[in-house]
Amino acid sequence: MRPLKDIGRGLAAYSEAFRLIRSLELYKYMAIPLGISLTVTLVIGLLAKQIKSLVTAYFKGFWPWEFGADFMAQLSGVLSSLGVLFLGFILTKYLVLALSAPFMSGVADRIRMHYAPELHPKNDHQFWTLLWRGLRLNLGNLIRELCLTVLLLMLSVIPPFGLITAPLLLLIQAYFVGVGNLDYSLEAFFNYRQSKSFLNQYRGLAIGNGFLFNLLALIPFVGVIIVLPLSVSAAAISVFKHTELMANPNRLMN
């Protein structure tokens, strides 16, 4: 089945991405996106800590009995922190993808020249155009992912749906973040709507790319540093090796 094959290709592209980052010296494009990743992650972490303190103090005063007051306050604080970190993880991904768009396009273009120099970009987007496209795409994906996540969590209380909720959540999170990574390689060829239509044919590539993105992003400290350059490079490899952009380059030159 093609979707499963594409998922495998999206995953396998990460191993090749390591080599390309070194050989093409792509790390020089990563300084600003890395700064964006660290800043957004730090802000979300501080926000979670502040909310935990506020919720802990609130429940300690709200609990009507002296017995168990400290325990309930600490429990509510921990739960609120986990909730903020979960939502913060989702929000951080898309903010980083959106704000890094003008810089990651250079990475995708270097990989294009390596694999498909015969492909000539049709669009020469400027900084603000790329930033707006990144915000439009990734914030839209954020809203869709949150809506689907809430819907699946509501359905999870129904026994048959509960069994498939976790796998579906993983697929949804992987797909939307993978779309954001793959779009960096399509900005030079398609407008926003054309890119979305094109990517509908390669959902497996998006899922494979986004799945490893989410796993790498969970690695403390190191994940924030390596996840964006590695995933964007892997996405570009997937696009230029395993889609019709490579199979039929003349299609884009008409």
C-alpha positions as CSV (number, residue, x, y, z in Angstrom):
1,M,0.0,0.0,0.0
2,R,1.4,3.4,-1.0
3,P,0.5,5.2,2.2
4,L,2.4,2.7,4.3
5,K,5.3,2.8,1.9
6,D,5.3,6.6,2.0
7,I,5.4,6.5,5.8
8,G,8.5,4.3,5.7
9,R,10.1,6.7,3.2
10,G,9.3,9.7,5.5
11,L,11.0,7.9,8.4
12,A,14.0,6.7,6.4
13,A,14.7,10.2,5.1
14,Y,16.0,11.2,8.6
15,S,19.0,9.0,8.3
16,E,20.0,10.6,5.0
17,A,19.3,14.0,6.5
18,F,22.2,13.6,9.0
19,R,24.6,13.1,6.1
20,L,23.3,16.0,4.0
21,I,23.4,18.5,6.9
22,R,27.1,17.8,7.2
23,S,28.0,17.6,3.5
24,L,26.0,20.6,2.4
25,E,26.9,22.6,5.5
26,L,23.2,23.3,6.2
27,Y,23.9,24.1,9.9
28,K,24.7,27.7,8.9
29,Y,21.0,28.2,8.2
30,M,20.0,27.0,11.6
31,A,21.1,29.7,14.0
32,I,18.0,31.9,13.9
33,P,15.5,29.0,13.9
34,L,17.4,27.5,16.8
35,G,17.0,30.8,18.7
36,I,13.3,30.8,17.9
37,S,12.9,27.2,19.2
38,L,14.8,28.0,22.4
39,T,12.9,31.2,23.0
40,V,9.4,29.7,22.5
41,T,10.3,26.6,24.5
42,L,11.5,28.8,27.4
43,V,8.4,31.0,27.4
44,I,6.1,27.9,27.4
45,G,8.1,26.4,30.3
46,L,8.0,29.6,32.4
47,L,4.3,29.9,31.7
48,A,3.7,26.3,32.9
49,K,5.6,27.0,36.1
50,Q,3.6,30.2,36.8
51,I,0.3,28.6,36.2
52,K,1.2,25.7,38.5
53,S,2.0,28.2,41.3
54,L,-1.3,30.1,40.7
55,V,-3.4,26.9,40.6
56,T,-1.7,25.5,43.7
57,A,-2.4,28.6,45.7
58,Y,-6.0,28.8,44.5
59,F,-6.8,25.2,45.4
60,K,-5.1,25.4,48.8
61,G,-7.5,28.3,49.7
62,F,-10.5,26.7,48.0
63,W,-10.3,23.3,49.7
64,P,-12.8,23.5,52.6
65,W,-11.0,21.0,54.9
66,E,-7.6,21.2,56.5
67,F,-7.1,17.5,56.0
68,G,-5.7,16.9,52.5
69,A,-5.4,20.6,51.6
70,D,-1.7,20.4,50.8
71,F,-2.1,17.2,48.8
72,M,-5.0,18.5,46.7
73,A,-3.1,21.8,46.1
74,Q,0.0,20.0,44.9
75,L,-2.0,17.5,42.8
76,S,-4.0,20.3,41.1
77,G,-0.7,22.1,40.5
78,V,0.9,19.1,38.9
79,L,-2.2,18.4,36.7
80,S,-2.4,22.0,35.6
81,S,1.3,21.9,34.7
82,L,0.9,18.8,32.6
83,G,-2.1,20.3,30.8
84,V,-0.1,23.5,30.0
85,L,2.9,21.5,28.9
86,F,0.7,19.3,26.6
87,L,-0.9,22.3,25.0
88,G,2.4,24.1,25.1
89,F,4.1,21.3,23.2
90,I,1.5,21.5,20.4
91,L,1.6,25.3,20.4
92,T,5.4,25.4,20.4
93,K,5.7,23.1,17.4
94,Y,3.5,25.3,15.2
95,L,4.9,28.6,16.3
96,V,8.4,27.4,15.6
97,L,7.4,26.1,12.2
98,A,5.6,29.3,11.3
99,L,8.2,31.8,12.5
100,S,11.1,29.8,10.9
101,A,9.5,29.7,7.5
102,P,11.6,32.4,5.9
103,F,14.8,30.7,7.1
104,M,14.0,27.1,6.4
105,S,13.2,27.7,2.8
106,G,16.9,28.2,2.2
107,V,17.6,24.7,3.6
108,A,14.9,23.2,1.3
109,D,16.4,25.0,-1.7
110,R,19.9,23.7,-1.1
111,I,18.6,20.2,-0.9
112,R,16.6,20.8,-4.2
113,M,19.8,21.9,-5.9
114,H,21.5,18.7,-4.7
115,Y,18.8,16.3,-5.8
116,A,17.0,18.1,-8.5
117,P,18.9,20.9,-10.1
118,E,16.7,20.7,-13.1
119,L,13.7,21.9,-11.1
120,H,13.5,25.7,-11.4
121,P,11.5,27.6,-8.8
122,K,8.4,29.4,-10.1
123,N,8.0,31.7,-7.1
124,D,10.6,34.0,-5.6
125,H,9.0,34.8,-2.2
126,Q,10.2,37.6,0.0
127,F,10.7,37.4,3.7
128,W,7.3,38.7,4.7
129,T,5.5,36.6,2.1
130,L,7.1,33.4,3.5
131,L,6.4,34.4,7.1
132,W,2.7,35.0,6.3
133,R,2.4,31.7,4.5
134,G,4.1,29.9,7.4
135,L,1.7,31.6,9.9
136,R,-1.3,30.8,7.8
137,L,-0.5,27.2,7.2
138,N,0.8,26.3,10.7
139,L,-1.7,28.2,12.8
140,G,-4.5,26.7,10.6
141,N,-3.0,23.2,11.3
142,L,-2.8,24.0,15.0
143,I,-6.5,24.8,15.1
144,R,-7.4,21.7,13.2
145,E,-5.3,19.5,15.4
146,L,-6.7,21.0,18.6
147,C,-10.3,20.5,17.3
148,L,-9.7,16.9,16.3
149,T,-7.9,16.2,19.6
150,V,-10.8,17.5,21.7
151,L,-13.2,15.5,19.5
152,L,-11.2,12.3,19.9
153,L,-10.9,12.8,23.7
154,M,-14.6,13.2,24.0
155,L,-15.2,10.0,21.9
156,S,-12.6,8.1,24.0
157,V,-15.2,7.7,26.8
158,I,-17.2,5.4,24.5
159,P,-15.6,1.9,24.8
160,P,-15.1,1.1,21.1
161,F,-13.6,4.5,20.3
162,G,-11.3,4.4,23.4
163,L,-9.3,1.6,21.9
164,I,-8.3,3.7,18.8
165,T,-8.0,7.1,20.3
166,A,-4.3,7.0,21.2
167,P,-3.2,5.7,17.7
168,L,-5.4,8.3,16.0
169,L,-4.0,11.1,18.1
170,L,-0.5,10.1,17.2
171,L,-1.4,10.0,13.5
172,I,-3.1,13.4,13.6
173,Q,-0.2,15.1,15.4
174,A,2.3,13.5,13.1
175,Y,0.4,14.5,9.9
176,F,-0.1,18.1,10.6
177,V,3.4,18.8,11.7
178,G,4.7,16.8,8.7
179,V,2.6,19.0,6.4
180,G,4.3,22.1,7.8
181,N,7.8,20.6,7.2
182,L,7.0,19.4,3.7
183,D,5.6,22.8,2.7
184,Y,9.0,24.5,3.0
185,S,10.1,22.5,-0.1
186,L,6.9,23.4,-2.0
187,E,6.9,27.2,-1.5
188,A,9.0,27.8,-4.6
189,F,6.6,25.8,-6.8
190,F,3.1,26.1,-5.5
191,N,0.9,28.7,-3.9
192,Y,-0.8,27.9,-0.6
193,R,-3.8,26.1,-2.0
194,Q,-1.9,24.2,-4.6
195,S,0.6,23.0,-2.0
196,K,-2.2,21.7,0.2
197,S,-3.8,19.9,-2.8
198,F,-0.4,18.4,-3.7
199,L,0.3,17.2,-0.2
200,N,-3.0,15.4,0.0
201,Q,-1.5,12.9,-2.4
202,Y,1.4,12.2,0.0
203,R,-0.1,12.0,3.5
204,G,2.2,9.1,4.3
205,L,5.3,11.2,3.8
206,A,3.8,13.8,6.1
207,I,3.0,11.2,8.8
208,G,6.4,9.6,8.6
209,N,8.2,12.9,8.9
210,G,5.9,14.3,11.6
211,F,6.1,11.1,13.7
212,L,9.9,11.3,14.2
213,F,9.6,15.1,14.6
214,N,7.3,14.6,17.6
215,L,9.6,11.9,19.1
216,L,12.7,14.0,18.7
217,A,11.0,17.1,20.2
218,L,10.4,15.1,23.4
219,I,14.1,14.6,24.1
220,P,15.0,17.1,26.8
221,F,17.3,19.9,25.7
222,V,18.8,18.1,22.7
223,G,15.4,17.7,21.0
224,V,14.9,21.5,20.8
225,I,18.3,21.8,19.1
226,I,18.1,19.1,16.5
227,V,14.4,18.6,15.7
228,L,13.8,21.5,13.3
229,P,16.9,21.3,11.0
230,L,16.7,17.5,10.9
231,S,13.0,17.3,10.2
232,V,13.1,20.0,7.5
233,S,16.0,18.4,5.8
234,A,14.3,15.0,5.9
235,A,11.1,16.5,4.5
236,A,13.0,18.1,1.6
237,I,14.6,14.7,0.8
238,S,11.2,13.1,0.8
239,V,9.7,15.7,-1.5
240,F,12.6,15.7,-4.1
241,K,13.1,11.9,-4.1
242,H,9.6,10.5,-3.6
243,T,7.1,12.8,-5.2
244,E,6.1,13.7,-8.8
245,L,8.2,16.8,-8.5
246,M,11.1,14.5,-9.2
247,A,9.3,12.0,-11.4
248,N,8.0,14.6,-13.7
249,P,10.0,17.9,-13.5
250,N,8.7,19.2,-16.8
251,R,5.2,19.5,-15.2
252,L,6.5,22.5,-13.2
253,M,8.1,24.3,-16.0
254,N,5.0,24.7,-18.2
